[in-house]
Amino acid sequence: MVSGSIKWGFSFPVLIVLAAFFYRRHFDEILQKRLNEVLSGLLRAEDKGQQSFKPQKVAVGFGGCEDIITDGLELIKILNLTSPKKAIHHDAVYKEEELAQLFAYFFQHGAAAERYVANDELFDVLVNGAAKVPGHRWSLGGNAPAMARRFAFEGLEVILGAKVSPAVINALPQSVKVIGKGVEKSDIHLIMEYETNEKWGKYSSPRANRLILHSDHINPFIEGMEDFIETVTSFKPALVVIGGLQMMDNFPYENLEIRRSRLAKLKDFLKNLPKSTRVHFEMASFTDMTLLSEIVENVIYYSDSIGANEQELPNLISALKGEAVSLVSDSYPRVASVLDQMRTLYNLLKDTATVDGRRKLSRLHIHTLAFQAILTGKNSSWKNTMSAAAKASLTAHRYTCGSHEIDPGKTKLILDDSFSITTGTDSRRVPVNSSSPVTCWQEMNHDICVAPVLVCTKILQTCGGGDNISSAGLVLQI
C-alpha cells in the first residue's frame, strides 16, 4: 500500500503538467484559428471597397522634415541620463534634466507625445547622440508628407504643401507634386521609440510608443501656404487634408499675432473652398489650450472629417467645452468609452455649419492600438465605411510591422470577442464575428463601424502610424 501511494504521489503532478500542456496547446490552436479568420475577414472587407475604388485628387498640407528614429532608452544611455525620482511633464524642454522627466512621464503611460526643444544646442546634442545609437535610421518626416506618401501609394493623385529639402522630396514617390519653395536642409525631428514592458529605473512602458522632439523653425509658420492655396484652386481636389499644426504648440513666436494671422489665413482658404471639396483635419498632441482653441475656431469648424487617436479625442472635446487638456489617457481604452466620446464630439460639432460658412462634421475616425472606429453622419456622402475601417486596421499592422504581407505569427488581438457600444445604462454587447470582423450599426444621427486591429508583435516603427492609418481609411471613402 505504501509503495502504491508513493507511485501515485509521483504520477499526479505529472498528470497536472500534461493536462496543462494539452490545454495550452488547445488554447493556442483556438487563438490561431481566430487570428486567421479575422485576417481573412478583414482582407475580404478591404477588397470589397477596393473593387469600387476610383482614383481621386488629394491636396495635403503642411510642412515636412527629416526624422531620425532611434531606440529611446539607448539614446538615454548615451546621454548618461539617469532615471528621475519623479516623472514631470514640461510643455517645452530647455535642459537634459527636463528631458529625462518628460520622457519618464510619457514612458510610464505608454503615451505618444510631441514636444518642442527650446534649446538649440541641446537639440544638436540629442541628434548627434541619436546618430550614435546602433540601428538608428533616417526617414521622411512630418504628418503631411507621411499622408501624401500613403495616398500616392494607394493610387491617388497628390499635391503636397511643404517647404522642404531635396532629401525629403527624393523620399517621396515621384507622383507626389510638392508645392512650395525648397530649402537646403529640412528641420530634423527626433523620434525616441520604446517597446512594450521596457524598464527604465522604476518606470515601465505599458505599450510601445514614442516621444517626438523637435526644434523646428520652419513649420510653425506654415511656410509655403500661399503657394499651396494658389495651386489648390486650379488642382480642384476631391479632398484637402490639413495636418502638422502641432508645430505651433509652445513655439516662441516674437508675437502671438503671427500665429493668429497664419491660422486666420488658413481659415479663409478653407472657408472659400467649394463644398464639393471635402476637408479632413488630422489631430495631434497639443498642450497649449489657447492654440487648440484657435485651431478649433479656424480649422475644426471648417472640416468635414477629423482623424485622431485615443488621447487626442478627449482633448478636442475639452477644447470645445473650454476645459483643460489631459496630458495622457488610457493606453488601452474600452470601445464603449471611445464611442461615447465620439458621439459627444459629433454632437458638439454637428450643428456648427449654420455659423459663418462653417461645415458640418460628417466623419470621425479614431485609431487606437486595439481597434479602429469610424463614425459617419446619416446620409453623408462618405462611402464604404466598413471597408475603410478594415483597410485602416490592416494598414496599422502593415505599417508598424513594415510589410504589406501580414504574418499571423507576428500578430495578436487585444479586442475581445464582444464589446459594449456605450458606458450608459442602455448599453448592449455586440459580438465580434471572426469571419466578418468589422461590426457596423446605425444610430439615430450617424452610422458606426468598429474593426479589430491585428496588433503587430514585431514592431519596426510606430512614428507616422496614425498618419498612414487615417490616410488609408480616407482612400476608400472619398
C-alpha positions as CSV (number, residue, x, y, z in Angstrom):
1,M,0.0,0.0,0.0
2,V,2.8,2.4,0.9
3,S,4.5,1.6,-2.4
4,G,1.3,2.3,-4.4
5,S,0.8,5.6,-2.6
6,I,4.3,6.7,-3.5
7,K,3.8,5.9,-7.2
8,W,0.5,7.9,-7.2
9,G,2.2,10.8,-5.5
10,F,4.8,11.0,-8.3
11,S,2.2,10.5,-11.0
12,F,-0.3,13.1,-10.0
13,P,2.0,16.2,-10.6
14,V,3.0,14.7,-14.0
15,L,-0.7,14.4,-15.0
16,I,-1.2,18.0,-14.0
17,V,1.7,19.2,-16.1
18,L,0.5,17.1,-19.1
19,A,-3.1,18.4,-18.7
20,A,-1.8,22.0,-18.6
21,F,0.4,21.3,-21.7
22,F,-2.5,20.0,-23.8
23,Y,-4.9,22.7,-22.6
24,R,-2.4,25.3,-23.5
25,R,-1.8,23.8,-26.9
26,H,-5.6,23.6,-27.5
27,F,-6.0,27.2,-26.4
28,D,-3.2,28.3,-28.8
29,E,-4.9,26.4,-31.6
30,I,-8.2,28.2,-31.0
31,L,-6.4,31.6,-30.8
32,Q,-4.5,30.9,-34.0
33,K,-7.8,29.9,-35.7
34,R,-9.4,33.1,-34.6
35,L,-6.4,35.2,-35.8
36,N,-6.6,33.6,-39.3
37,E,-10.3,34.1,-39.5
38,V,-10.1,37.7,-38.5
39,L,-7.3,38.3,-41.0
40,S,-9.3,36.7,-43.8
41,G,-12.4,38.6,-42.9
42,L,-10.5,42.0,-42.9
43,L,-8.9,41.2,-46.2
44,R,-12.3,40.4,-47.8
45,A,-13.8,43.6,-46.4
46,E,-10.9,45.7,-47.7
47,D,-11.2,44.1,-51.1
48,K,-14.9,44.8,-51.3
49,G,-14.1,48.5,-51.1
50,Q,-11.2,48.3,-53.5
51,Q,-13.5,46.9,-56.2
52,S,-15.3,50.2,-56.5
53,F,-12.1,52.4,-55.9
54,K,-11.7,55.3,-58.3
55,P,-8.5,57.4,-58.1
56,Q,-9.2,60.9,-56.7
57,K,-7.2,64.1,-56.4
58,V,-6.0,65.0,-52.9
59,A,-4.2,68.1,-51.6
60,V,-2.2,67.7,-48.4
61,G,-0.6,70.4,-46.2
62,F,1.5,71.4,-44.4
63,G,5.2,71.0,-43.8
64,G,7.7,68.3,-43.6
65,C,11.0,67.3,-42.1
66,E,13.6,64.6,-41.8
67,D,13.1,62.1,-38.9
68,I,15.9,60.4,-37.1
69,I,14.4,57.4,-35.4
70,T,16.2,55.7,-32.5
71,D,15.8,53.5,-29.5
72,G,14.8,55.9,-26.8
73,L,16.4,54.0,-23.9
74,E,19.7,53.5,-25.8
75,L,19.8,57.2,-26.5
76,I,19.3,57.9,-22.8
77,K,22.3,55.7,-22.0
78,I,24.5,57.6,-24.5
79,L,23.4,60.8,-22.9
80,N,24.1,59.4,-19.4
81,L,20.7,60.4,-18.2
82,T,19.6,58.8,-15.0
83,S,16.0,57.8,-14.3
84,P,14.4,60.8,-12.4
85,K,12.9,60.5,-8.9
86,K,9.8,62.0,-10.3
87,A,8.2,61.9,-13.8
88,I,7.2,65.5,-14.6
89,H,5.5,67.0,-17.7
90,H,7.1,70.0,-19.4
91,D,5.5,72.0,-22.2
92,A,8.9,72.6,-23.7
93,V,12.4,71.2,-23.0
94,Y,15.3,73.5,-22.0
95,K,17.7,71.2,-20.3
96,E,18.6,67.5,-20.1
97,E,17.0,67.1,-16.6
98,E,13.7,68.2,-18.1
99,L,14.0,65.7,-21.0
100,A,14.5,62.8,-18.5
101,Q,11.5,63.9,-16.5
102,L,9.4,64.3,-19.7
103,F,10.4,61.0,-21.2
104,A,9.7,59.2,-17.9
105,Y,6.3,60.9,-17.8
106,F,5.0,59.6,-21.1
107,F,7.1,56.4,-21.0
108,Q,5.2,55.2,-17.9
109,H,1.9,55.8,-19.6
110,G,2.9,54.4,-23.0
111,A,1.5,57.6,-24.4
112,A,2.6,59.3,-27.7
113,A,3.7,62.9,-27.4
114,E,5.5,65.6,-29.3
115,R,7.3,68.5,-27.6
116,Y,9.4,71.5,-28.6
117,V,13.1,71.7,-27.5
118,A,13.7,75.4,-26.8
119,N,17.5,74.9,-26.6
120,D,19.1,74.6,-30.0
121,E,22.4,73.4,-28.5
122,L,20.7,70.7,-26.5
123,F,18.8,69.6,-29.6
124,D,22.0,69.3,-31.6
125,V,23.4,67.1,-28.7
126,L,20.3,64.9,-28.9
127,V,20.5,64.4,-32.6
128,N,24.2,63.7,-32.5
129,G,23.6,61.2,-29.8
130,A,20.8,59.5,-31.7
131,A,23.2,59.1,-34.7
132,K,25.5,57.0,-32.5
133,V,22.7,54.6,-31.4
134,P,23.1,51.3,-33.3
135,G,20.2,50.7,-35.6
136,H,19.1,54.3,-35.8
137,R,17.6,55.3,-39.2
138,W,16.6,58.4,-41.1
139,S,13.2,58.7,-42.6
140,L,10.7,61.0,-44.3
141,G,9.1,63.0,-41.5
142,G,6.0,65.2,-40.9
143,N,2.3,64.5,-40.9
144,A,1.6,65.9,-44.4
145,P,4.5,64.0,-46.2
146,A,3.5,60.8,-44.5
147,M,-0.1,61.1,-45.5
148,A,0.8,62.2,-49.0
149,R,3.1,59.2,-49.5
150,R,0.3,56.9,-48.3
151,F,-2.2,58.5,-50.7
152,A,0.2,58.1,-53.6
153,F,1.0,54.5,-52.6
154,E,-2.8,53.8,-52.8
155,G,-3.1,55.3,-56.3
156,L,-4.4,58.8,-55.7
157,E,-3.2,62.0,-57.4
158,V,-1.5,64.1,-54.7
159,I,-0.1,67.6,-54.2
160,L,1.8,68.4,-51.0
161,G,2.2,71.8,-49.5
162,A,5.6,71.9,-47.9
163,K,8.8,73.8,-47.7
164,V,11.4,71.0,-47.6
165,S,14.8,70.0,-48.8
166,P,15.7,67.8,-51.8
167,A,16.3,64.9,-49.4
168,V,12.6,65.0,-48.3
169,I,11.4,65.4,-51.9
170,N,13.5,62.4,-53.0
171,A,12.0,60.3,-50.2
172,L,8.5,60.9,-51.7
173,P,7.0,59.0,-54.6
174,Q,7.6,60.7,-57.9
175,S,3.9,61.1,-58.4
176,V,3.6,63.5,-55.4
177,K,3.9,67.1,-56.6
178,V,5.5,69.3,-53.9
179,I,4.2,72.8,-53.8
180,G,6.4,75.4,-52.1
181,K,9.9,76.8,-52.4
182,G,12.6,74.4,-51.3
183,V,15.2,74.8,-48.6
184,E,18.8,73.5,-48.5
185,K,18.2,71.5,-45.3
186,S,14.9,70.4,-43.7
187,D,14.3,70.6,-40.0
188,I,15.1,67.4,-38.1
189,H,12.7,65.7,-35.7
190,L,14.0,63.2,-33.2
191,I,11.8,60.1,-32.6
192,M,12.6,58.3,-29.3
193,E,10.8,54.9,-29.6
194,Y,10.3,52.2,-27.0
195,E,8.6,48.8,-26.8
196,T,6.0,47.2,-24.5
197,N,7.2,46.4,-21.0
198,E,10.6,48.1,-21.3
199,K,12.1,49.2,-18.0
200,W,13.9,52.4,-17.0
201,G,14.6,52.6,-13.3
202,K,11.3,52.4,-11.6
203,Y,9.3,53.1,-14.7
204,S,7.8,50.6,-17.1
205,S,6.1,51.1,-20.5
206,P,2.6,49.5,-20.8
207,R,2.7,49.6,-24.6
208,A,5.0,50.5,-27.5
209,N,5.1,54.2,-28.4
210,R,7.4,57.2,-28.9
211,L,8.3,60.7,-27.8
212,I,9.0,63.1,-30.6
213,L,11.3,66.1,-30.0
214,H,11.9,69.0,-32.4
215,S,13.4,72.4,-32.6
216,D,11.6,73.3,-35.8
217,H,11.8,76.9,-37.1
218,I,10.0,76.5,-40.4
219,N,6.8,74.6,-39.9
220,P,5.4,76.7,-37.0
221,F,4.9,79.4,-39.6
222,I,3.1,77.1,-42.1
223,E,5.7,78.0,-44.7
224,G,4.5,77.5,-48.3
225,M,0.8,78.0,-47.5
226,E,0.3,80.8,-50.1
227,D,1.8,78.7,-53.0
228,F,-0.3,75.7,-51.8
229,I,-3.5,77.8,-51.8
230,E,-2.9,79.1,-55.3
231,T,-2.3,75.6,-56.7
232,V,-5.3,74.0,-54.9
233,T,-7.6,76.5,-56.7
234,S,-6.6,75.1,-60.1
235,F,-6.0,71.5,-58.9
236,K,-9.6,71.1,-57.8
237,P,-9.1,68.2,-55.4
238,A,-11.8,66.0,-54.0
239,L,-10.2,66.2,-50.6
240,V,-8.0,68.7,-48.7
241,V,-6.1,67.3,-45.8
242,I,-4.7,69.6,-43.1
243,G,-2.1,68.4,-40.5
244,G,1.1,69.4,-38.8
245,L,-0.3,72.3,-36.8
246,Q,1.1,70.9,-33.6
247,M,4.4,72.5,-34.7
248,M,2.9,75.7,-33.4
249,D,2.5,74.3,-29.9
250,N,4.7,76.2,-27.4
251,F,6.8,77.7,-30.2
252,P,8.3,81.0,-29.0
253,Y,6.8,83.5,-31.5
254,E,8.0,87.0,-31.1
255,N,4.4,88.0,-31.2
256,L,1.4,85.6,-30.9
257,E,-0.3,87.7,-33.5
258,I,1.9,86.0,-36.1
259,R,0.4,82.6,-35.2
260,R,-3.1,84.0,-35.2
261,S,-2.7,85.6,-38.6
262,R,-1.4,82.4,-40.1
263,L,-4.3,80.4,-38.8
264,A,-6.7,83.2,-40.0
265,K,-5.3,82.9,-43.5
266,L,-5.8,79.1,-43.3
267,K,-9.4,79.6,-42.2
268,D,-10.1,82.0,-45.2
269,F,-8.7,79.3,-47.5
270,L,-10.9,76.5,-46.0
271,K,-13.9,78.7,-45.8
272,N,-13.8,79.6,-49.5
273,L,-13.3,76.0,-50.8
274,P,-16.2,74.7,-52.8
275,K,-18.5,72.4,-50.7
276,S,-17.7,69.6,-53.2
277,T,-14.2,69.6,-51.9
278,R,-14.2,67.9,-48.5
279,V,-11.8,68.8,-45.7
280,H,-10.1,66.4,-43.3
281,F,-8.1,67.6,-40.3
282,E,-5.6,65.3,-38.6
283,M,-5.3,65.9,-34.9
284,A,-2.0,65.7,-33.0
285,S,-0.6,66.2,-29.5
286,F,-1.3,69.7,-28.0
287,T,-0.7,71.2,-24.6
288,D,-1.3,74.9,-25.3
289,M,-5.0,75.3,-24.7
290,T,-5.1,78.7,-26.4
291,L,-3.6,77.3,-29.5
292,L,-6.0,74.4,-29.6
293,S,-8.9,76.8,-29.2
294,E,-7.6,78.8,-32.1
295,I,-7.4,75.7,-34.2
296,V,-11.0,74.8,-33.3
297,E,-12.1,78.3,-34.4
298,N,-10.0,78.4,-37.6
299,V,-9.8,74.7,-38.8
300,I,-12.0,72.3,-36.9
301,Y,-15.2,74.3,-37.7
302,Y,-14.3,74.2,-41.4
303,S,-13.6,70.5,-41.6
304,D,-15.9,67.7,-42.7
305,S,-13.7,64.9,-41.2
306,I,-11.4,64.5,-38.3
307,G,-8.8,61.8,-37.5
308,A,-7.4,61.3,-34.0
309,N,-6.1,58.8,-31.5
310,E,-7.5,57.9,-28.1
311,Q,-5.5,60.7,-26.4
312,E,-6.3,63.4,-28.9
313,L,-10.0,62.7,-29.0
314,P,-10.8,63.8,-25.3
315,N,-8.5,66.8,-25.7
316,L,-10.5,68.0,-28.6
317,I,-13.7,67.6,-26.6
318,S,-12.1,69.5,-23.8
319,A,-11.2,72.4,-26.1
320,L,-14.8,72.6,-27.3
321,K,-16.0,72.7,-23.8
322,G,-13.4,75.2,-22.6
323,E,-11.8,72.7,-20.3
324,A,-8.1,71.9,-19.7
325,V,-6.4,69.3,-21.9
326,S,-5.3,66.0,-20.4
327,L,-1.7,65.1,-21.0
328,V,-2.2,61.3,-21.0
329,S,-5.1,58.9,-21.4
330,D,-5.8,55.2,-21.1
331,S,-3.5,53.5,-23.5
332,Y,-6.0,50.6,-23.8
333,P,-9.3,52.4,-23.8
334,R,-12.6,50.5,-23.8
335,V,-14.6,50.5,-27.0
336,A,-17.6,51.9,-25.2
337,S,-15.7,54.8,-23.7
338,V,-14.3,55.8,-27.1
339,L,-17.7,55.5,-28.8
340,D,-19.2,57.7,-26.2
341,Q,-16.5,60.3,-26.7
342,M,-17.1,60.1,-30.5
343,R,-20.8,60.7,-30.0
344,T,-20.1,63.7,-27.8
345,L,-17.7,65.3,-30.3
346,Y,-20.1,64.7,-33.2
347,N,-22.9,66.3,-31.3
348,L,-20.8,69.3,-30.3
349,L,-19.9,69.9,-33.9
350,K,-22.8,68.7,-36.0
351,D,-24.8,72.0,-35.7
352,T,-21.9,74.5,-36.3
353,A,-22.5,74.7,-40.0
354,T,-25.1,77.4,-39.5
355,V,-22.5,79.9,-38.5
356,D,-20.2,81.9,-40.8
357,G,-19.9,79.3,-43.6
358,R,-18.7,76.6,-41.2
359,R,-19.0,72.9,-42.3
360,K,-21.0,70.2,-40.5
361,L,-18.8,67.4,-39.2
362,S,-19.8,64.3,-41.1
363,R,-17.0,61.8,-40.4
364,L,-14.8,60.9,-37.4
365,H,-12.1,58.3,-37.4
366,I,-10.5,57.2,-34.2
367,H,-7.5,54.9,-34.3
368,T,-6.4,53.0,-31.2
369,L,-4.0,50.2,-30.7
370,A,-6.7,47.6,-30.4
371,F,-9.4,48.8,-32.8
372,Q,-10.4,51.3,-35.5
373,A,-13.7,53.2,-35.2
374,I,-15.3,55.3,-37.9
375,L,-18.5,57.4,-37.5
376,T,-20.2,58.9,-40.5
377,G,-23.3,61.2,-40.4
378,K,-26.6,59.8,-41.6
379,N,-26.9,60.1,-45.3
380,S,-23.5,61.7,-45.7
381,S,-21.5,61.3,-48.9
382,W,-18.8,59.2,-47.3
383,K,-18.9,55.7,-48.7
384,N,-17.5,52.2,-47.9
385,T,-17.2,52.8,-44.2
386,M,-16.9,49.1,-43.4
387,S,-14.2,48.6,-46.0
388,A,-12.4,51.8,-44.8
389,A,-12.4,50.5,-41.2
390,A,-10.9,47.2,-42.4
391,K,-8.3,48.9,-44.5
392,A,-7.3,51.2,-41.6
393,S,-6.9,48.2,-39.4
394,L,-4.8,46.3,-41.9
395,T,-2.7,49.4,-42.5
396,A,-2.0,49.7,-38.8
397,H,-0.3,46.3,-38.9
398,R,1.4,46.6,-42.2
399,Y,2.9,49.9,-41.3
400,T,4.2,49.1,-37.8
401,C,5.5,45.7,-39.0
402,G,6.9,47.2,-42.1
403,S,5.5,44.6,-44.5
404,H,2.4,44.6,-46.8
405,E,2.0,40.9,-46.3
406,I,0.6,40.1,-42.9
407,D,2.1,37.2,-40.9
408,P,-0.3,35.8,-38.3
409,G,2.7,34.6,-36.4
410,K,3.6,38.3,-35.8
411,T,0.1,39.2,-34.7
412,K,-2.1,39.4,-31.6
413,L,-5.6,40.5,-30.9
414,I,-6.3,42.8,-28.0
415,L,-10.0,43.4,-28.7
416,D,-12.3,40.8,-27.0
417,D,-14.8,38.7,-28.9
418,S,-17.5,41.2,-27.9
419,F,-17.8,44.8,-26.7
420,S,-20.3,47.3,-25.3
421,I,-21.5,50.1,-27.5
422,T,-21.8,52.6,-24.7
423,T,-21.0,53.0,-21.0
424,G,-24.6,54.1,-20.4
425,T,-27.3,52.1,-18.7
426,D,-28.9,51.3,-22.1
427,S,-25.7,49.5,-23.3
428,R,-25.7,46.2,-25.1
429,R,-22.8,43.9,-26.0
430,V,-22.0,43.3,-29.7
431,P,-20.3,40.1,-30.7
432,V,-17.2,40.3,-32.9
433,N,-17.7,37.7,-35.7
434,S,-14.3,36.4,-36.6
435,S,-15.2,35.7,-40.2
436,S,-16.9,39.1,-40.6
437,P,-14.9,41.1,-38.0
438,V,-16.0,44.6,-38.9
439,T,-19.0,45.4,-36.8
440,C,-21.3,48.1,-38.2
441,W,-24.7,49.5,-37.0
442,Q,-26.9,52.5,-37.4
443,E,-27.9,55.0,-34.7
444,M,-30.3,58.0,-34.8
445,N,-27.9,60.5,-36.4
446,H,-25.0,58.5,-37.6
447,D,-23.6,55.1,-38.6
448,I,-20.6,53.5,-36.8
449,C,-18.2,50.7,-37.8
450,V,-15.6,49.1,-35.5
451,A,-12.8,46.9,-36.7
452,P,-10.3,44.9,-34.6
453,V,-6.6,45.6,-35.2
454,L,-4.2,42.7,-35.8
455,V,-1.6,44.2,-33.5
456,C,2.0,43.8,-34.7
457,T,4.2,42.0,-32.2
458,K,7.5,42.5,-34.1
459,I,7.4,46.3,-34.4
460,L,9.6,48.1,-36.9
461,Q,8.2,51.6,-36.4
462,T,5.4,53.5,-34.6
463,C,6.0,57.1,-35.7
464,G,3.8,58.0,-38.6
465,G,1.4,55.2,-37.8
466,G,-1.6,57.4,-37.2
467,D,-1.0,59.4,-40.4
468,N,-0.8,56.2,-42.5
469,I,-3.9,54.7,-40.8
470,S,-6.0,57.9,-41.3
471,S,-5.0,58.2,-44.9
472,A,-5.8,54.6,-45.7
473,G,-9.2,55.0,-44.1
474,L,-9.9,58.0,-46.3
475,V,-8.8,56.4,-49.5
476,L,-11.9,54.2,-49.9
477,Q,-14.4,56.9,-48.6
478,I,-13.9,59.8,-51.0
